[in-house]
Amino acid sequence: MRNLLLVTAFLSILILSACRSSNTNKLPILGSREPVTKEVNGKTVTDTVYHSIPDFEFLNQDSLAITEKTFENSIYVADFFFTSCPSICPIMHRNLLEVYKKYKGNSEVMFLSHSIDTKYDTPSVLKSYAEKLGVTGNEWQFASGTRETIYGISPEYMVFTEENDQVAGGFEHQGWFILVDKDRHIRGAYNGTDEKEVAKLMKDMDILLSEYEK
């Protein structure tokens, strides 16, 4: 069952990523969508409601509460990791650090890394981890929370996470970087261990930012 869930989640991202629009002027909105019919000025109008990241609350590396409002008026890149990860996490965050450096100081860009090791990765551990990476300020948030809140929100980003004592480090997760717009819609998914995919992420971030230019 666990392997089936992993494959299903993995394939869903691949399918959605493969369906990206060829129109480089605007990124597609990924995830589920639902038509909603309503009356406007006596006429029946059908709108499309897209999947969006729900409200959340975590503690960051400074032991401060962060919520969806922390990311208001910003696009952000989300991922899932743990500080003692012996496999893909160091590669992911080495790559994401380059993205962070490119957009550092841009008030419209943020980053949100969720730790899936809810017992060990306390705010102080995440603070030390951020400092070793060279992350300063509030642009890149490292989130800790309960098992229910962290593992509950990962499917909303279409990212598989699981505790698994049969794998190295005791946790299993996908290495996707998820690009989220200012309306909390998912606009892209990228393999965080692949430098070409990370380069594509940065190009797509520029495209997404251009949508908000006045």
Salt bridges, closest charged atoms under 4 A:
ASP47 OD2 - LYS38 NZ 3.02
ASP55 OD1 - ARG184 NH1 2.84
ASP62 OD1 - LYS127 NZ 2.74
ASP79 OD2 - HIS93 NE2 2.76
GLU98 OE2 - LYS101 NZ 3.67
GLU108 OE2 - LYS182 NZ 2.52
GLU156 OE1 - HIS51 NE2 3.67
GLU162 OE1 - ARG2 NE 3.48
GLU163 OE2 - ARG147 NE 3.41
GLU172 OE1 - ARG2 NH1 2.63
ASP181 OD2 - HIS185 ND1 3.75
ASP181 OD2 - ARG187 NH1 2.84
ASP204 OD2 - LYS200 NZ 2.72
ASP206 OD2 - LYS102 NZ 3.06
GLU211 OE2 - ARG187 NH2 2.77
